[in-house]
Protein backbone atom coordinates (compact mmCIF):
# COMPACT_ATOMS: atom_id res chain seq x y z
CA UNK A 1 0.00 0.00 0.00
CA UNK A 2 1.27 3.48 -0.90
CA UNK A 3 1.34 6.22 1.73
CA UNK A 4 -1.00 9.15 1.25
CA UNK A 5 1.01 12.33 0.88
CA UNK A 6 0.05 15.69 2.26
CA UNK A 7 -0.23 18.19 -0.59
CA UNK A 8 1.69 20.78 1.47
CA UNK A 9 4.64 18.38 1.78
CA UNK A 10 4.69 17.86 -1.97
CA UNK A 11 4.43 21.60 -2.65
CA UNK A 12 7.34 22.22 -0.33
CA UNK A 13 9.39 19.49 -1.99
CA UNK A 14 8.70 20.98 -5.43
CA UNK A 15 9.69 24.44 -4.15
CA UNK A 16 13.00 23.04 -2.84
CA UNK A 17 13.71 21.39 -6.19
CA UNK A 18 12.74 24.48 -8.21
CA UNK A 19 14.76 26.92 -6.11
CA UNK A 20 17.63 24.62 -5.19
CA UNK A 21 17.54 25.98 -1.66
CA UNK A 22 15.61 25.33 1.53
CA UNK A 23 15.77 29.05 2.37
CA UNK A 24 14.41 30.20 -1.02
CA UNK A 25 11.78 27.46 -0.94
CA UNK A 26 10.68 28.72 2.49
CA UNK A 27 9.98 32.15 1.01
CA UNK A 28 8.14 30.57 -1.90
CA UNK A 29 5.81 28.51 0.33
CA UNK A 30 5.52 31.19 3.04
CA UNK A 31 7.15 29.13 5.79
CA UNK A 32 10.34 29.37 7.82
CA UNK A 33 13.45 27.53 6.67
CA UNK A 34 13.14 25.30 9.73
CA UNK A 35 9.56 24.39 8.78
CA UNK A 36 10.67 23.50 5.25
CA UNK A 37 13.45 21.34 6.65
CA UNK A 38 10.99 19.57 8.94
CA UNK A 39 8.55 18.99 6.07
CA UNK A 40 11.27 17.47 3.89
CA UNK A 41 12.36 15.28 6.79
CA UNK A 42 8.75 14.15 7.26
CA UNK A 43 8.46 13.31 3.56
CA UNK A 44 11.72 11.37 3.69
CA UNK A 45 10.48 9.45 6.72
CA UNK A 46 7.29 8.57 4.87
CA UNK A 47 9.39 7.26 1.97
CA UNK A 48 11.80 5.41 4.23
CA UNK A 49 14.86 7.48 3.34
CA UNK A 50 17.82 6.59 5.56
CA UNK A 51 19.95 9.72 5.06
CA UNK A 52 19.07 13.23 6.20
CA UNK A 53 18.11 15.48 3.27
CA UNK A 54 18.95 12.75 0.78
CA UNK A 55 15.60 13.06 -1.01
CA UNK A 56 15.91 16.80 -1.53
CA UNK A 57 19.62 16.61 -2.36
CA UNK A 58 19.00 13.93 -4.95
CA UNK A 59 16.12 15.83 -6.56
CA UNK A 60 17.98 19.14 -6.63
CA UNK A 61 21.03 17.48 -8.12
CA UNK A 62 18.99 15.71 -10.81
CA UNK A 63 17.19 18.91 -11.77
CA UNK A 64 20.35 21.02 -12.05
CA UNK A 65 23.25 18.78 -13.06
CA UNK A 66 23.64 16.16 -15.80
CA UNK A 67 22.91 12.65 -14.50
CA UNK A 68 26.49 11.45 -14.83
CA UNK A 69 27.70 14.05 -12.30
CA UNK A 70 25.00 13.08 -9.78
CA UNK A 71 25.85 9.39 -9.58
CA UNK A 72 26.95 9.79 -5.95
CA UNK A 73 23.33 10.54 -4.97
CA UNK A 74 22.02 7.32 -6.46
CA UNK A 75 19.83 5.32 -4.12
CA UNK A 76 18.55 8.37 -2.27
VENDA-V275705 format. One record per residue. N is the residue number from 1. SS is DSSP state (h for helix, s for strand, l for the rest). Layout:
N:SS / N:SS
This chain:
1:l / 2:l / 3:l / 4:l / 5:l / 6:l / 7:h / 8:h / 9:h / 10:h / 11:h / 12:h / 13:h / 14:h / 15:h / 16:h / 17:h / 18:h / 19:h / 20:l / 21:l / 22:h / 23:h / 24:h / 25:h / 26:h / 27:h / 28:h / 29:h / 30:l / 31:l / 32:l / 33:h / 34:h / 35:h / 36:h / 37:h / 38:h / 39:h / 40:h / 41:h / 42:h / 43:h / 44:h / 45:h / 46:h / 47:h / 48:l / 49:l / 50:l / 51:l / 52:l / 53:l / 54:h / 55:h / 56:h / 57:h / 58:h / 59:h / 60:h / 61:h / 62:h / 63:h / 64:h / 65:l / 66:l / 67:h / 68:h / 69:h / 70:h / 71:h / 72:h / 73:h / 74:l / 75:l / 76:l
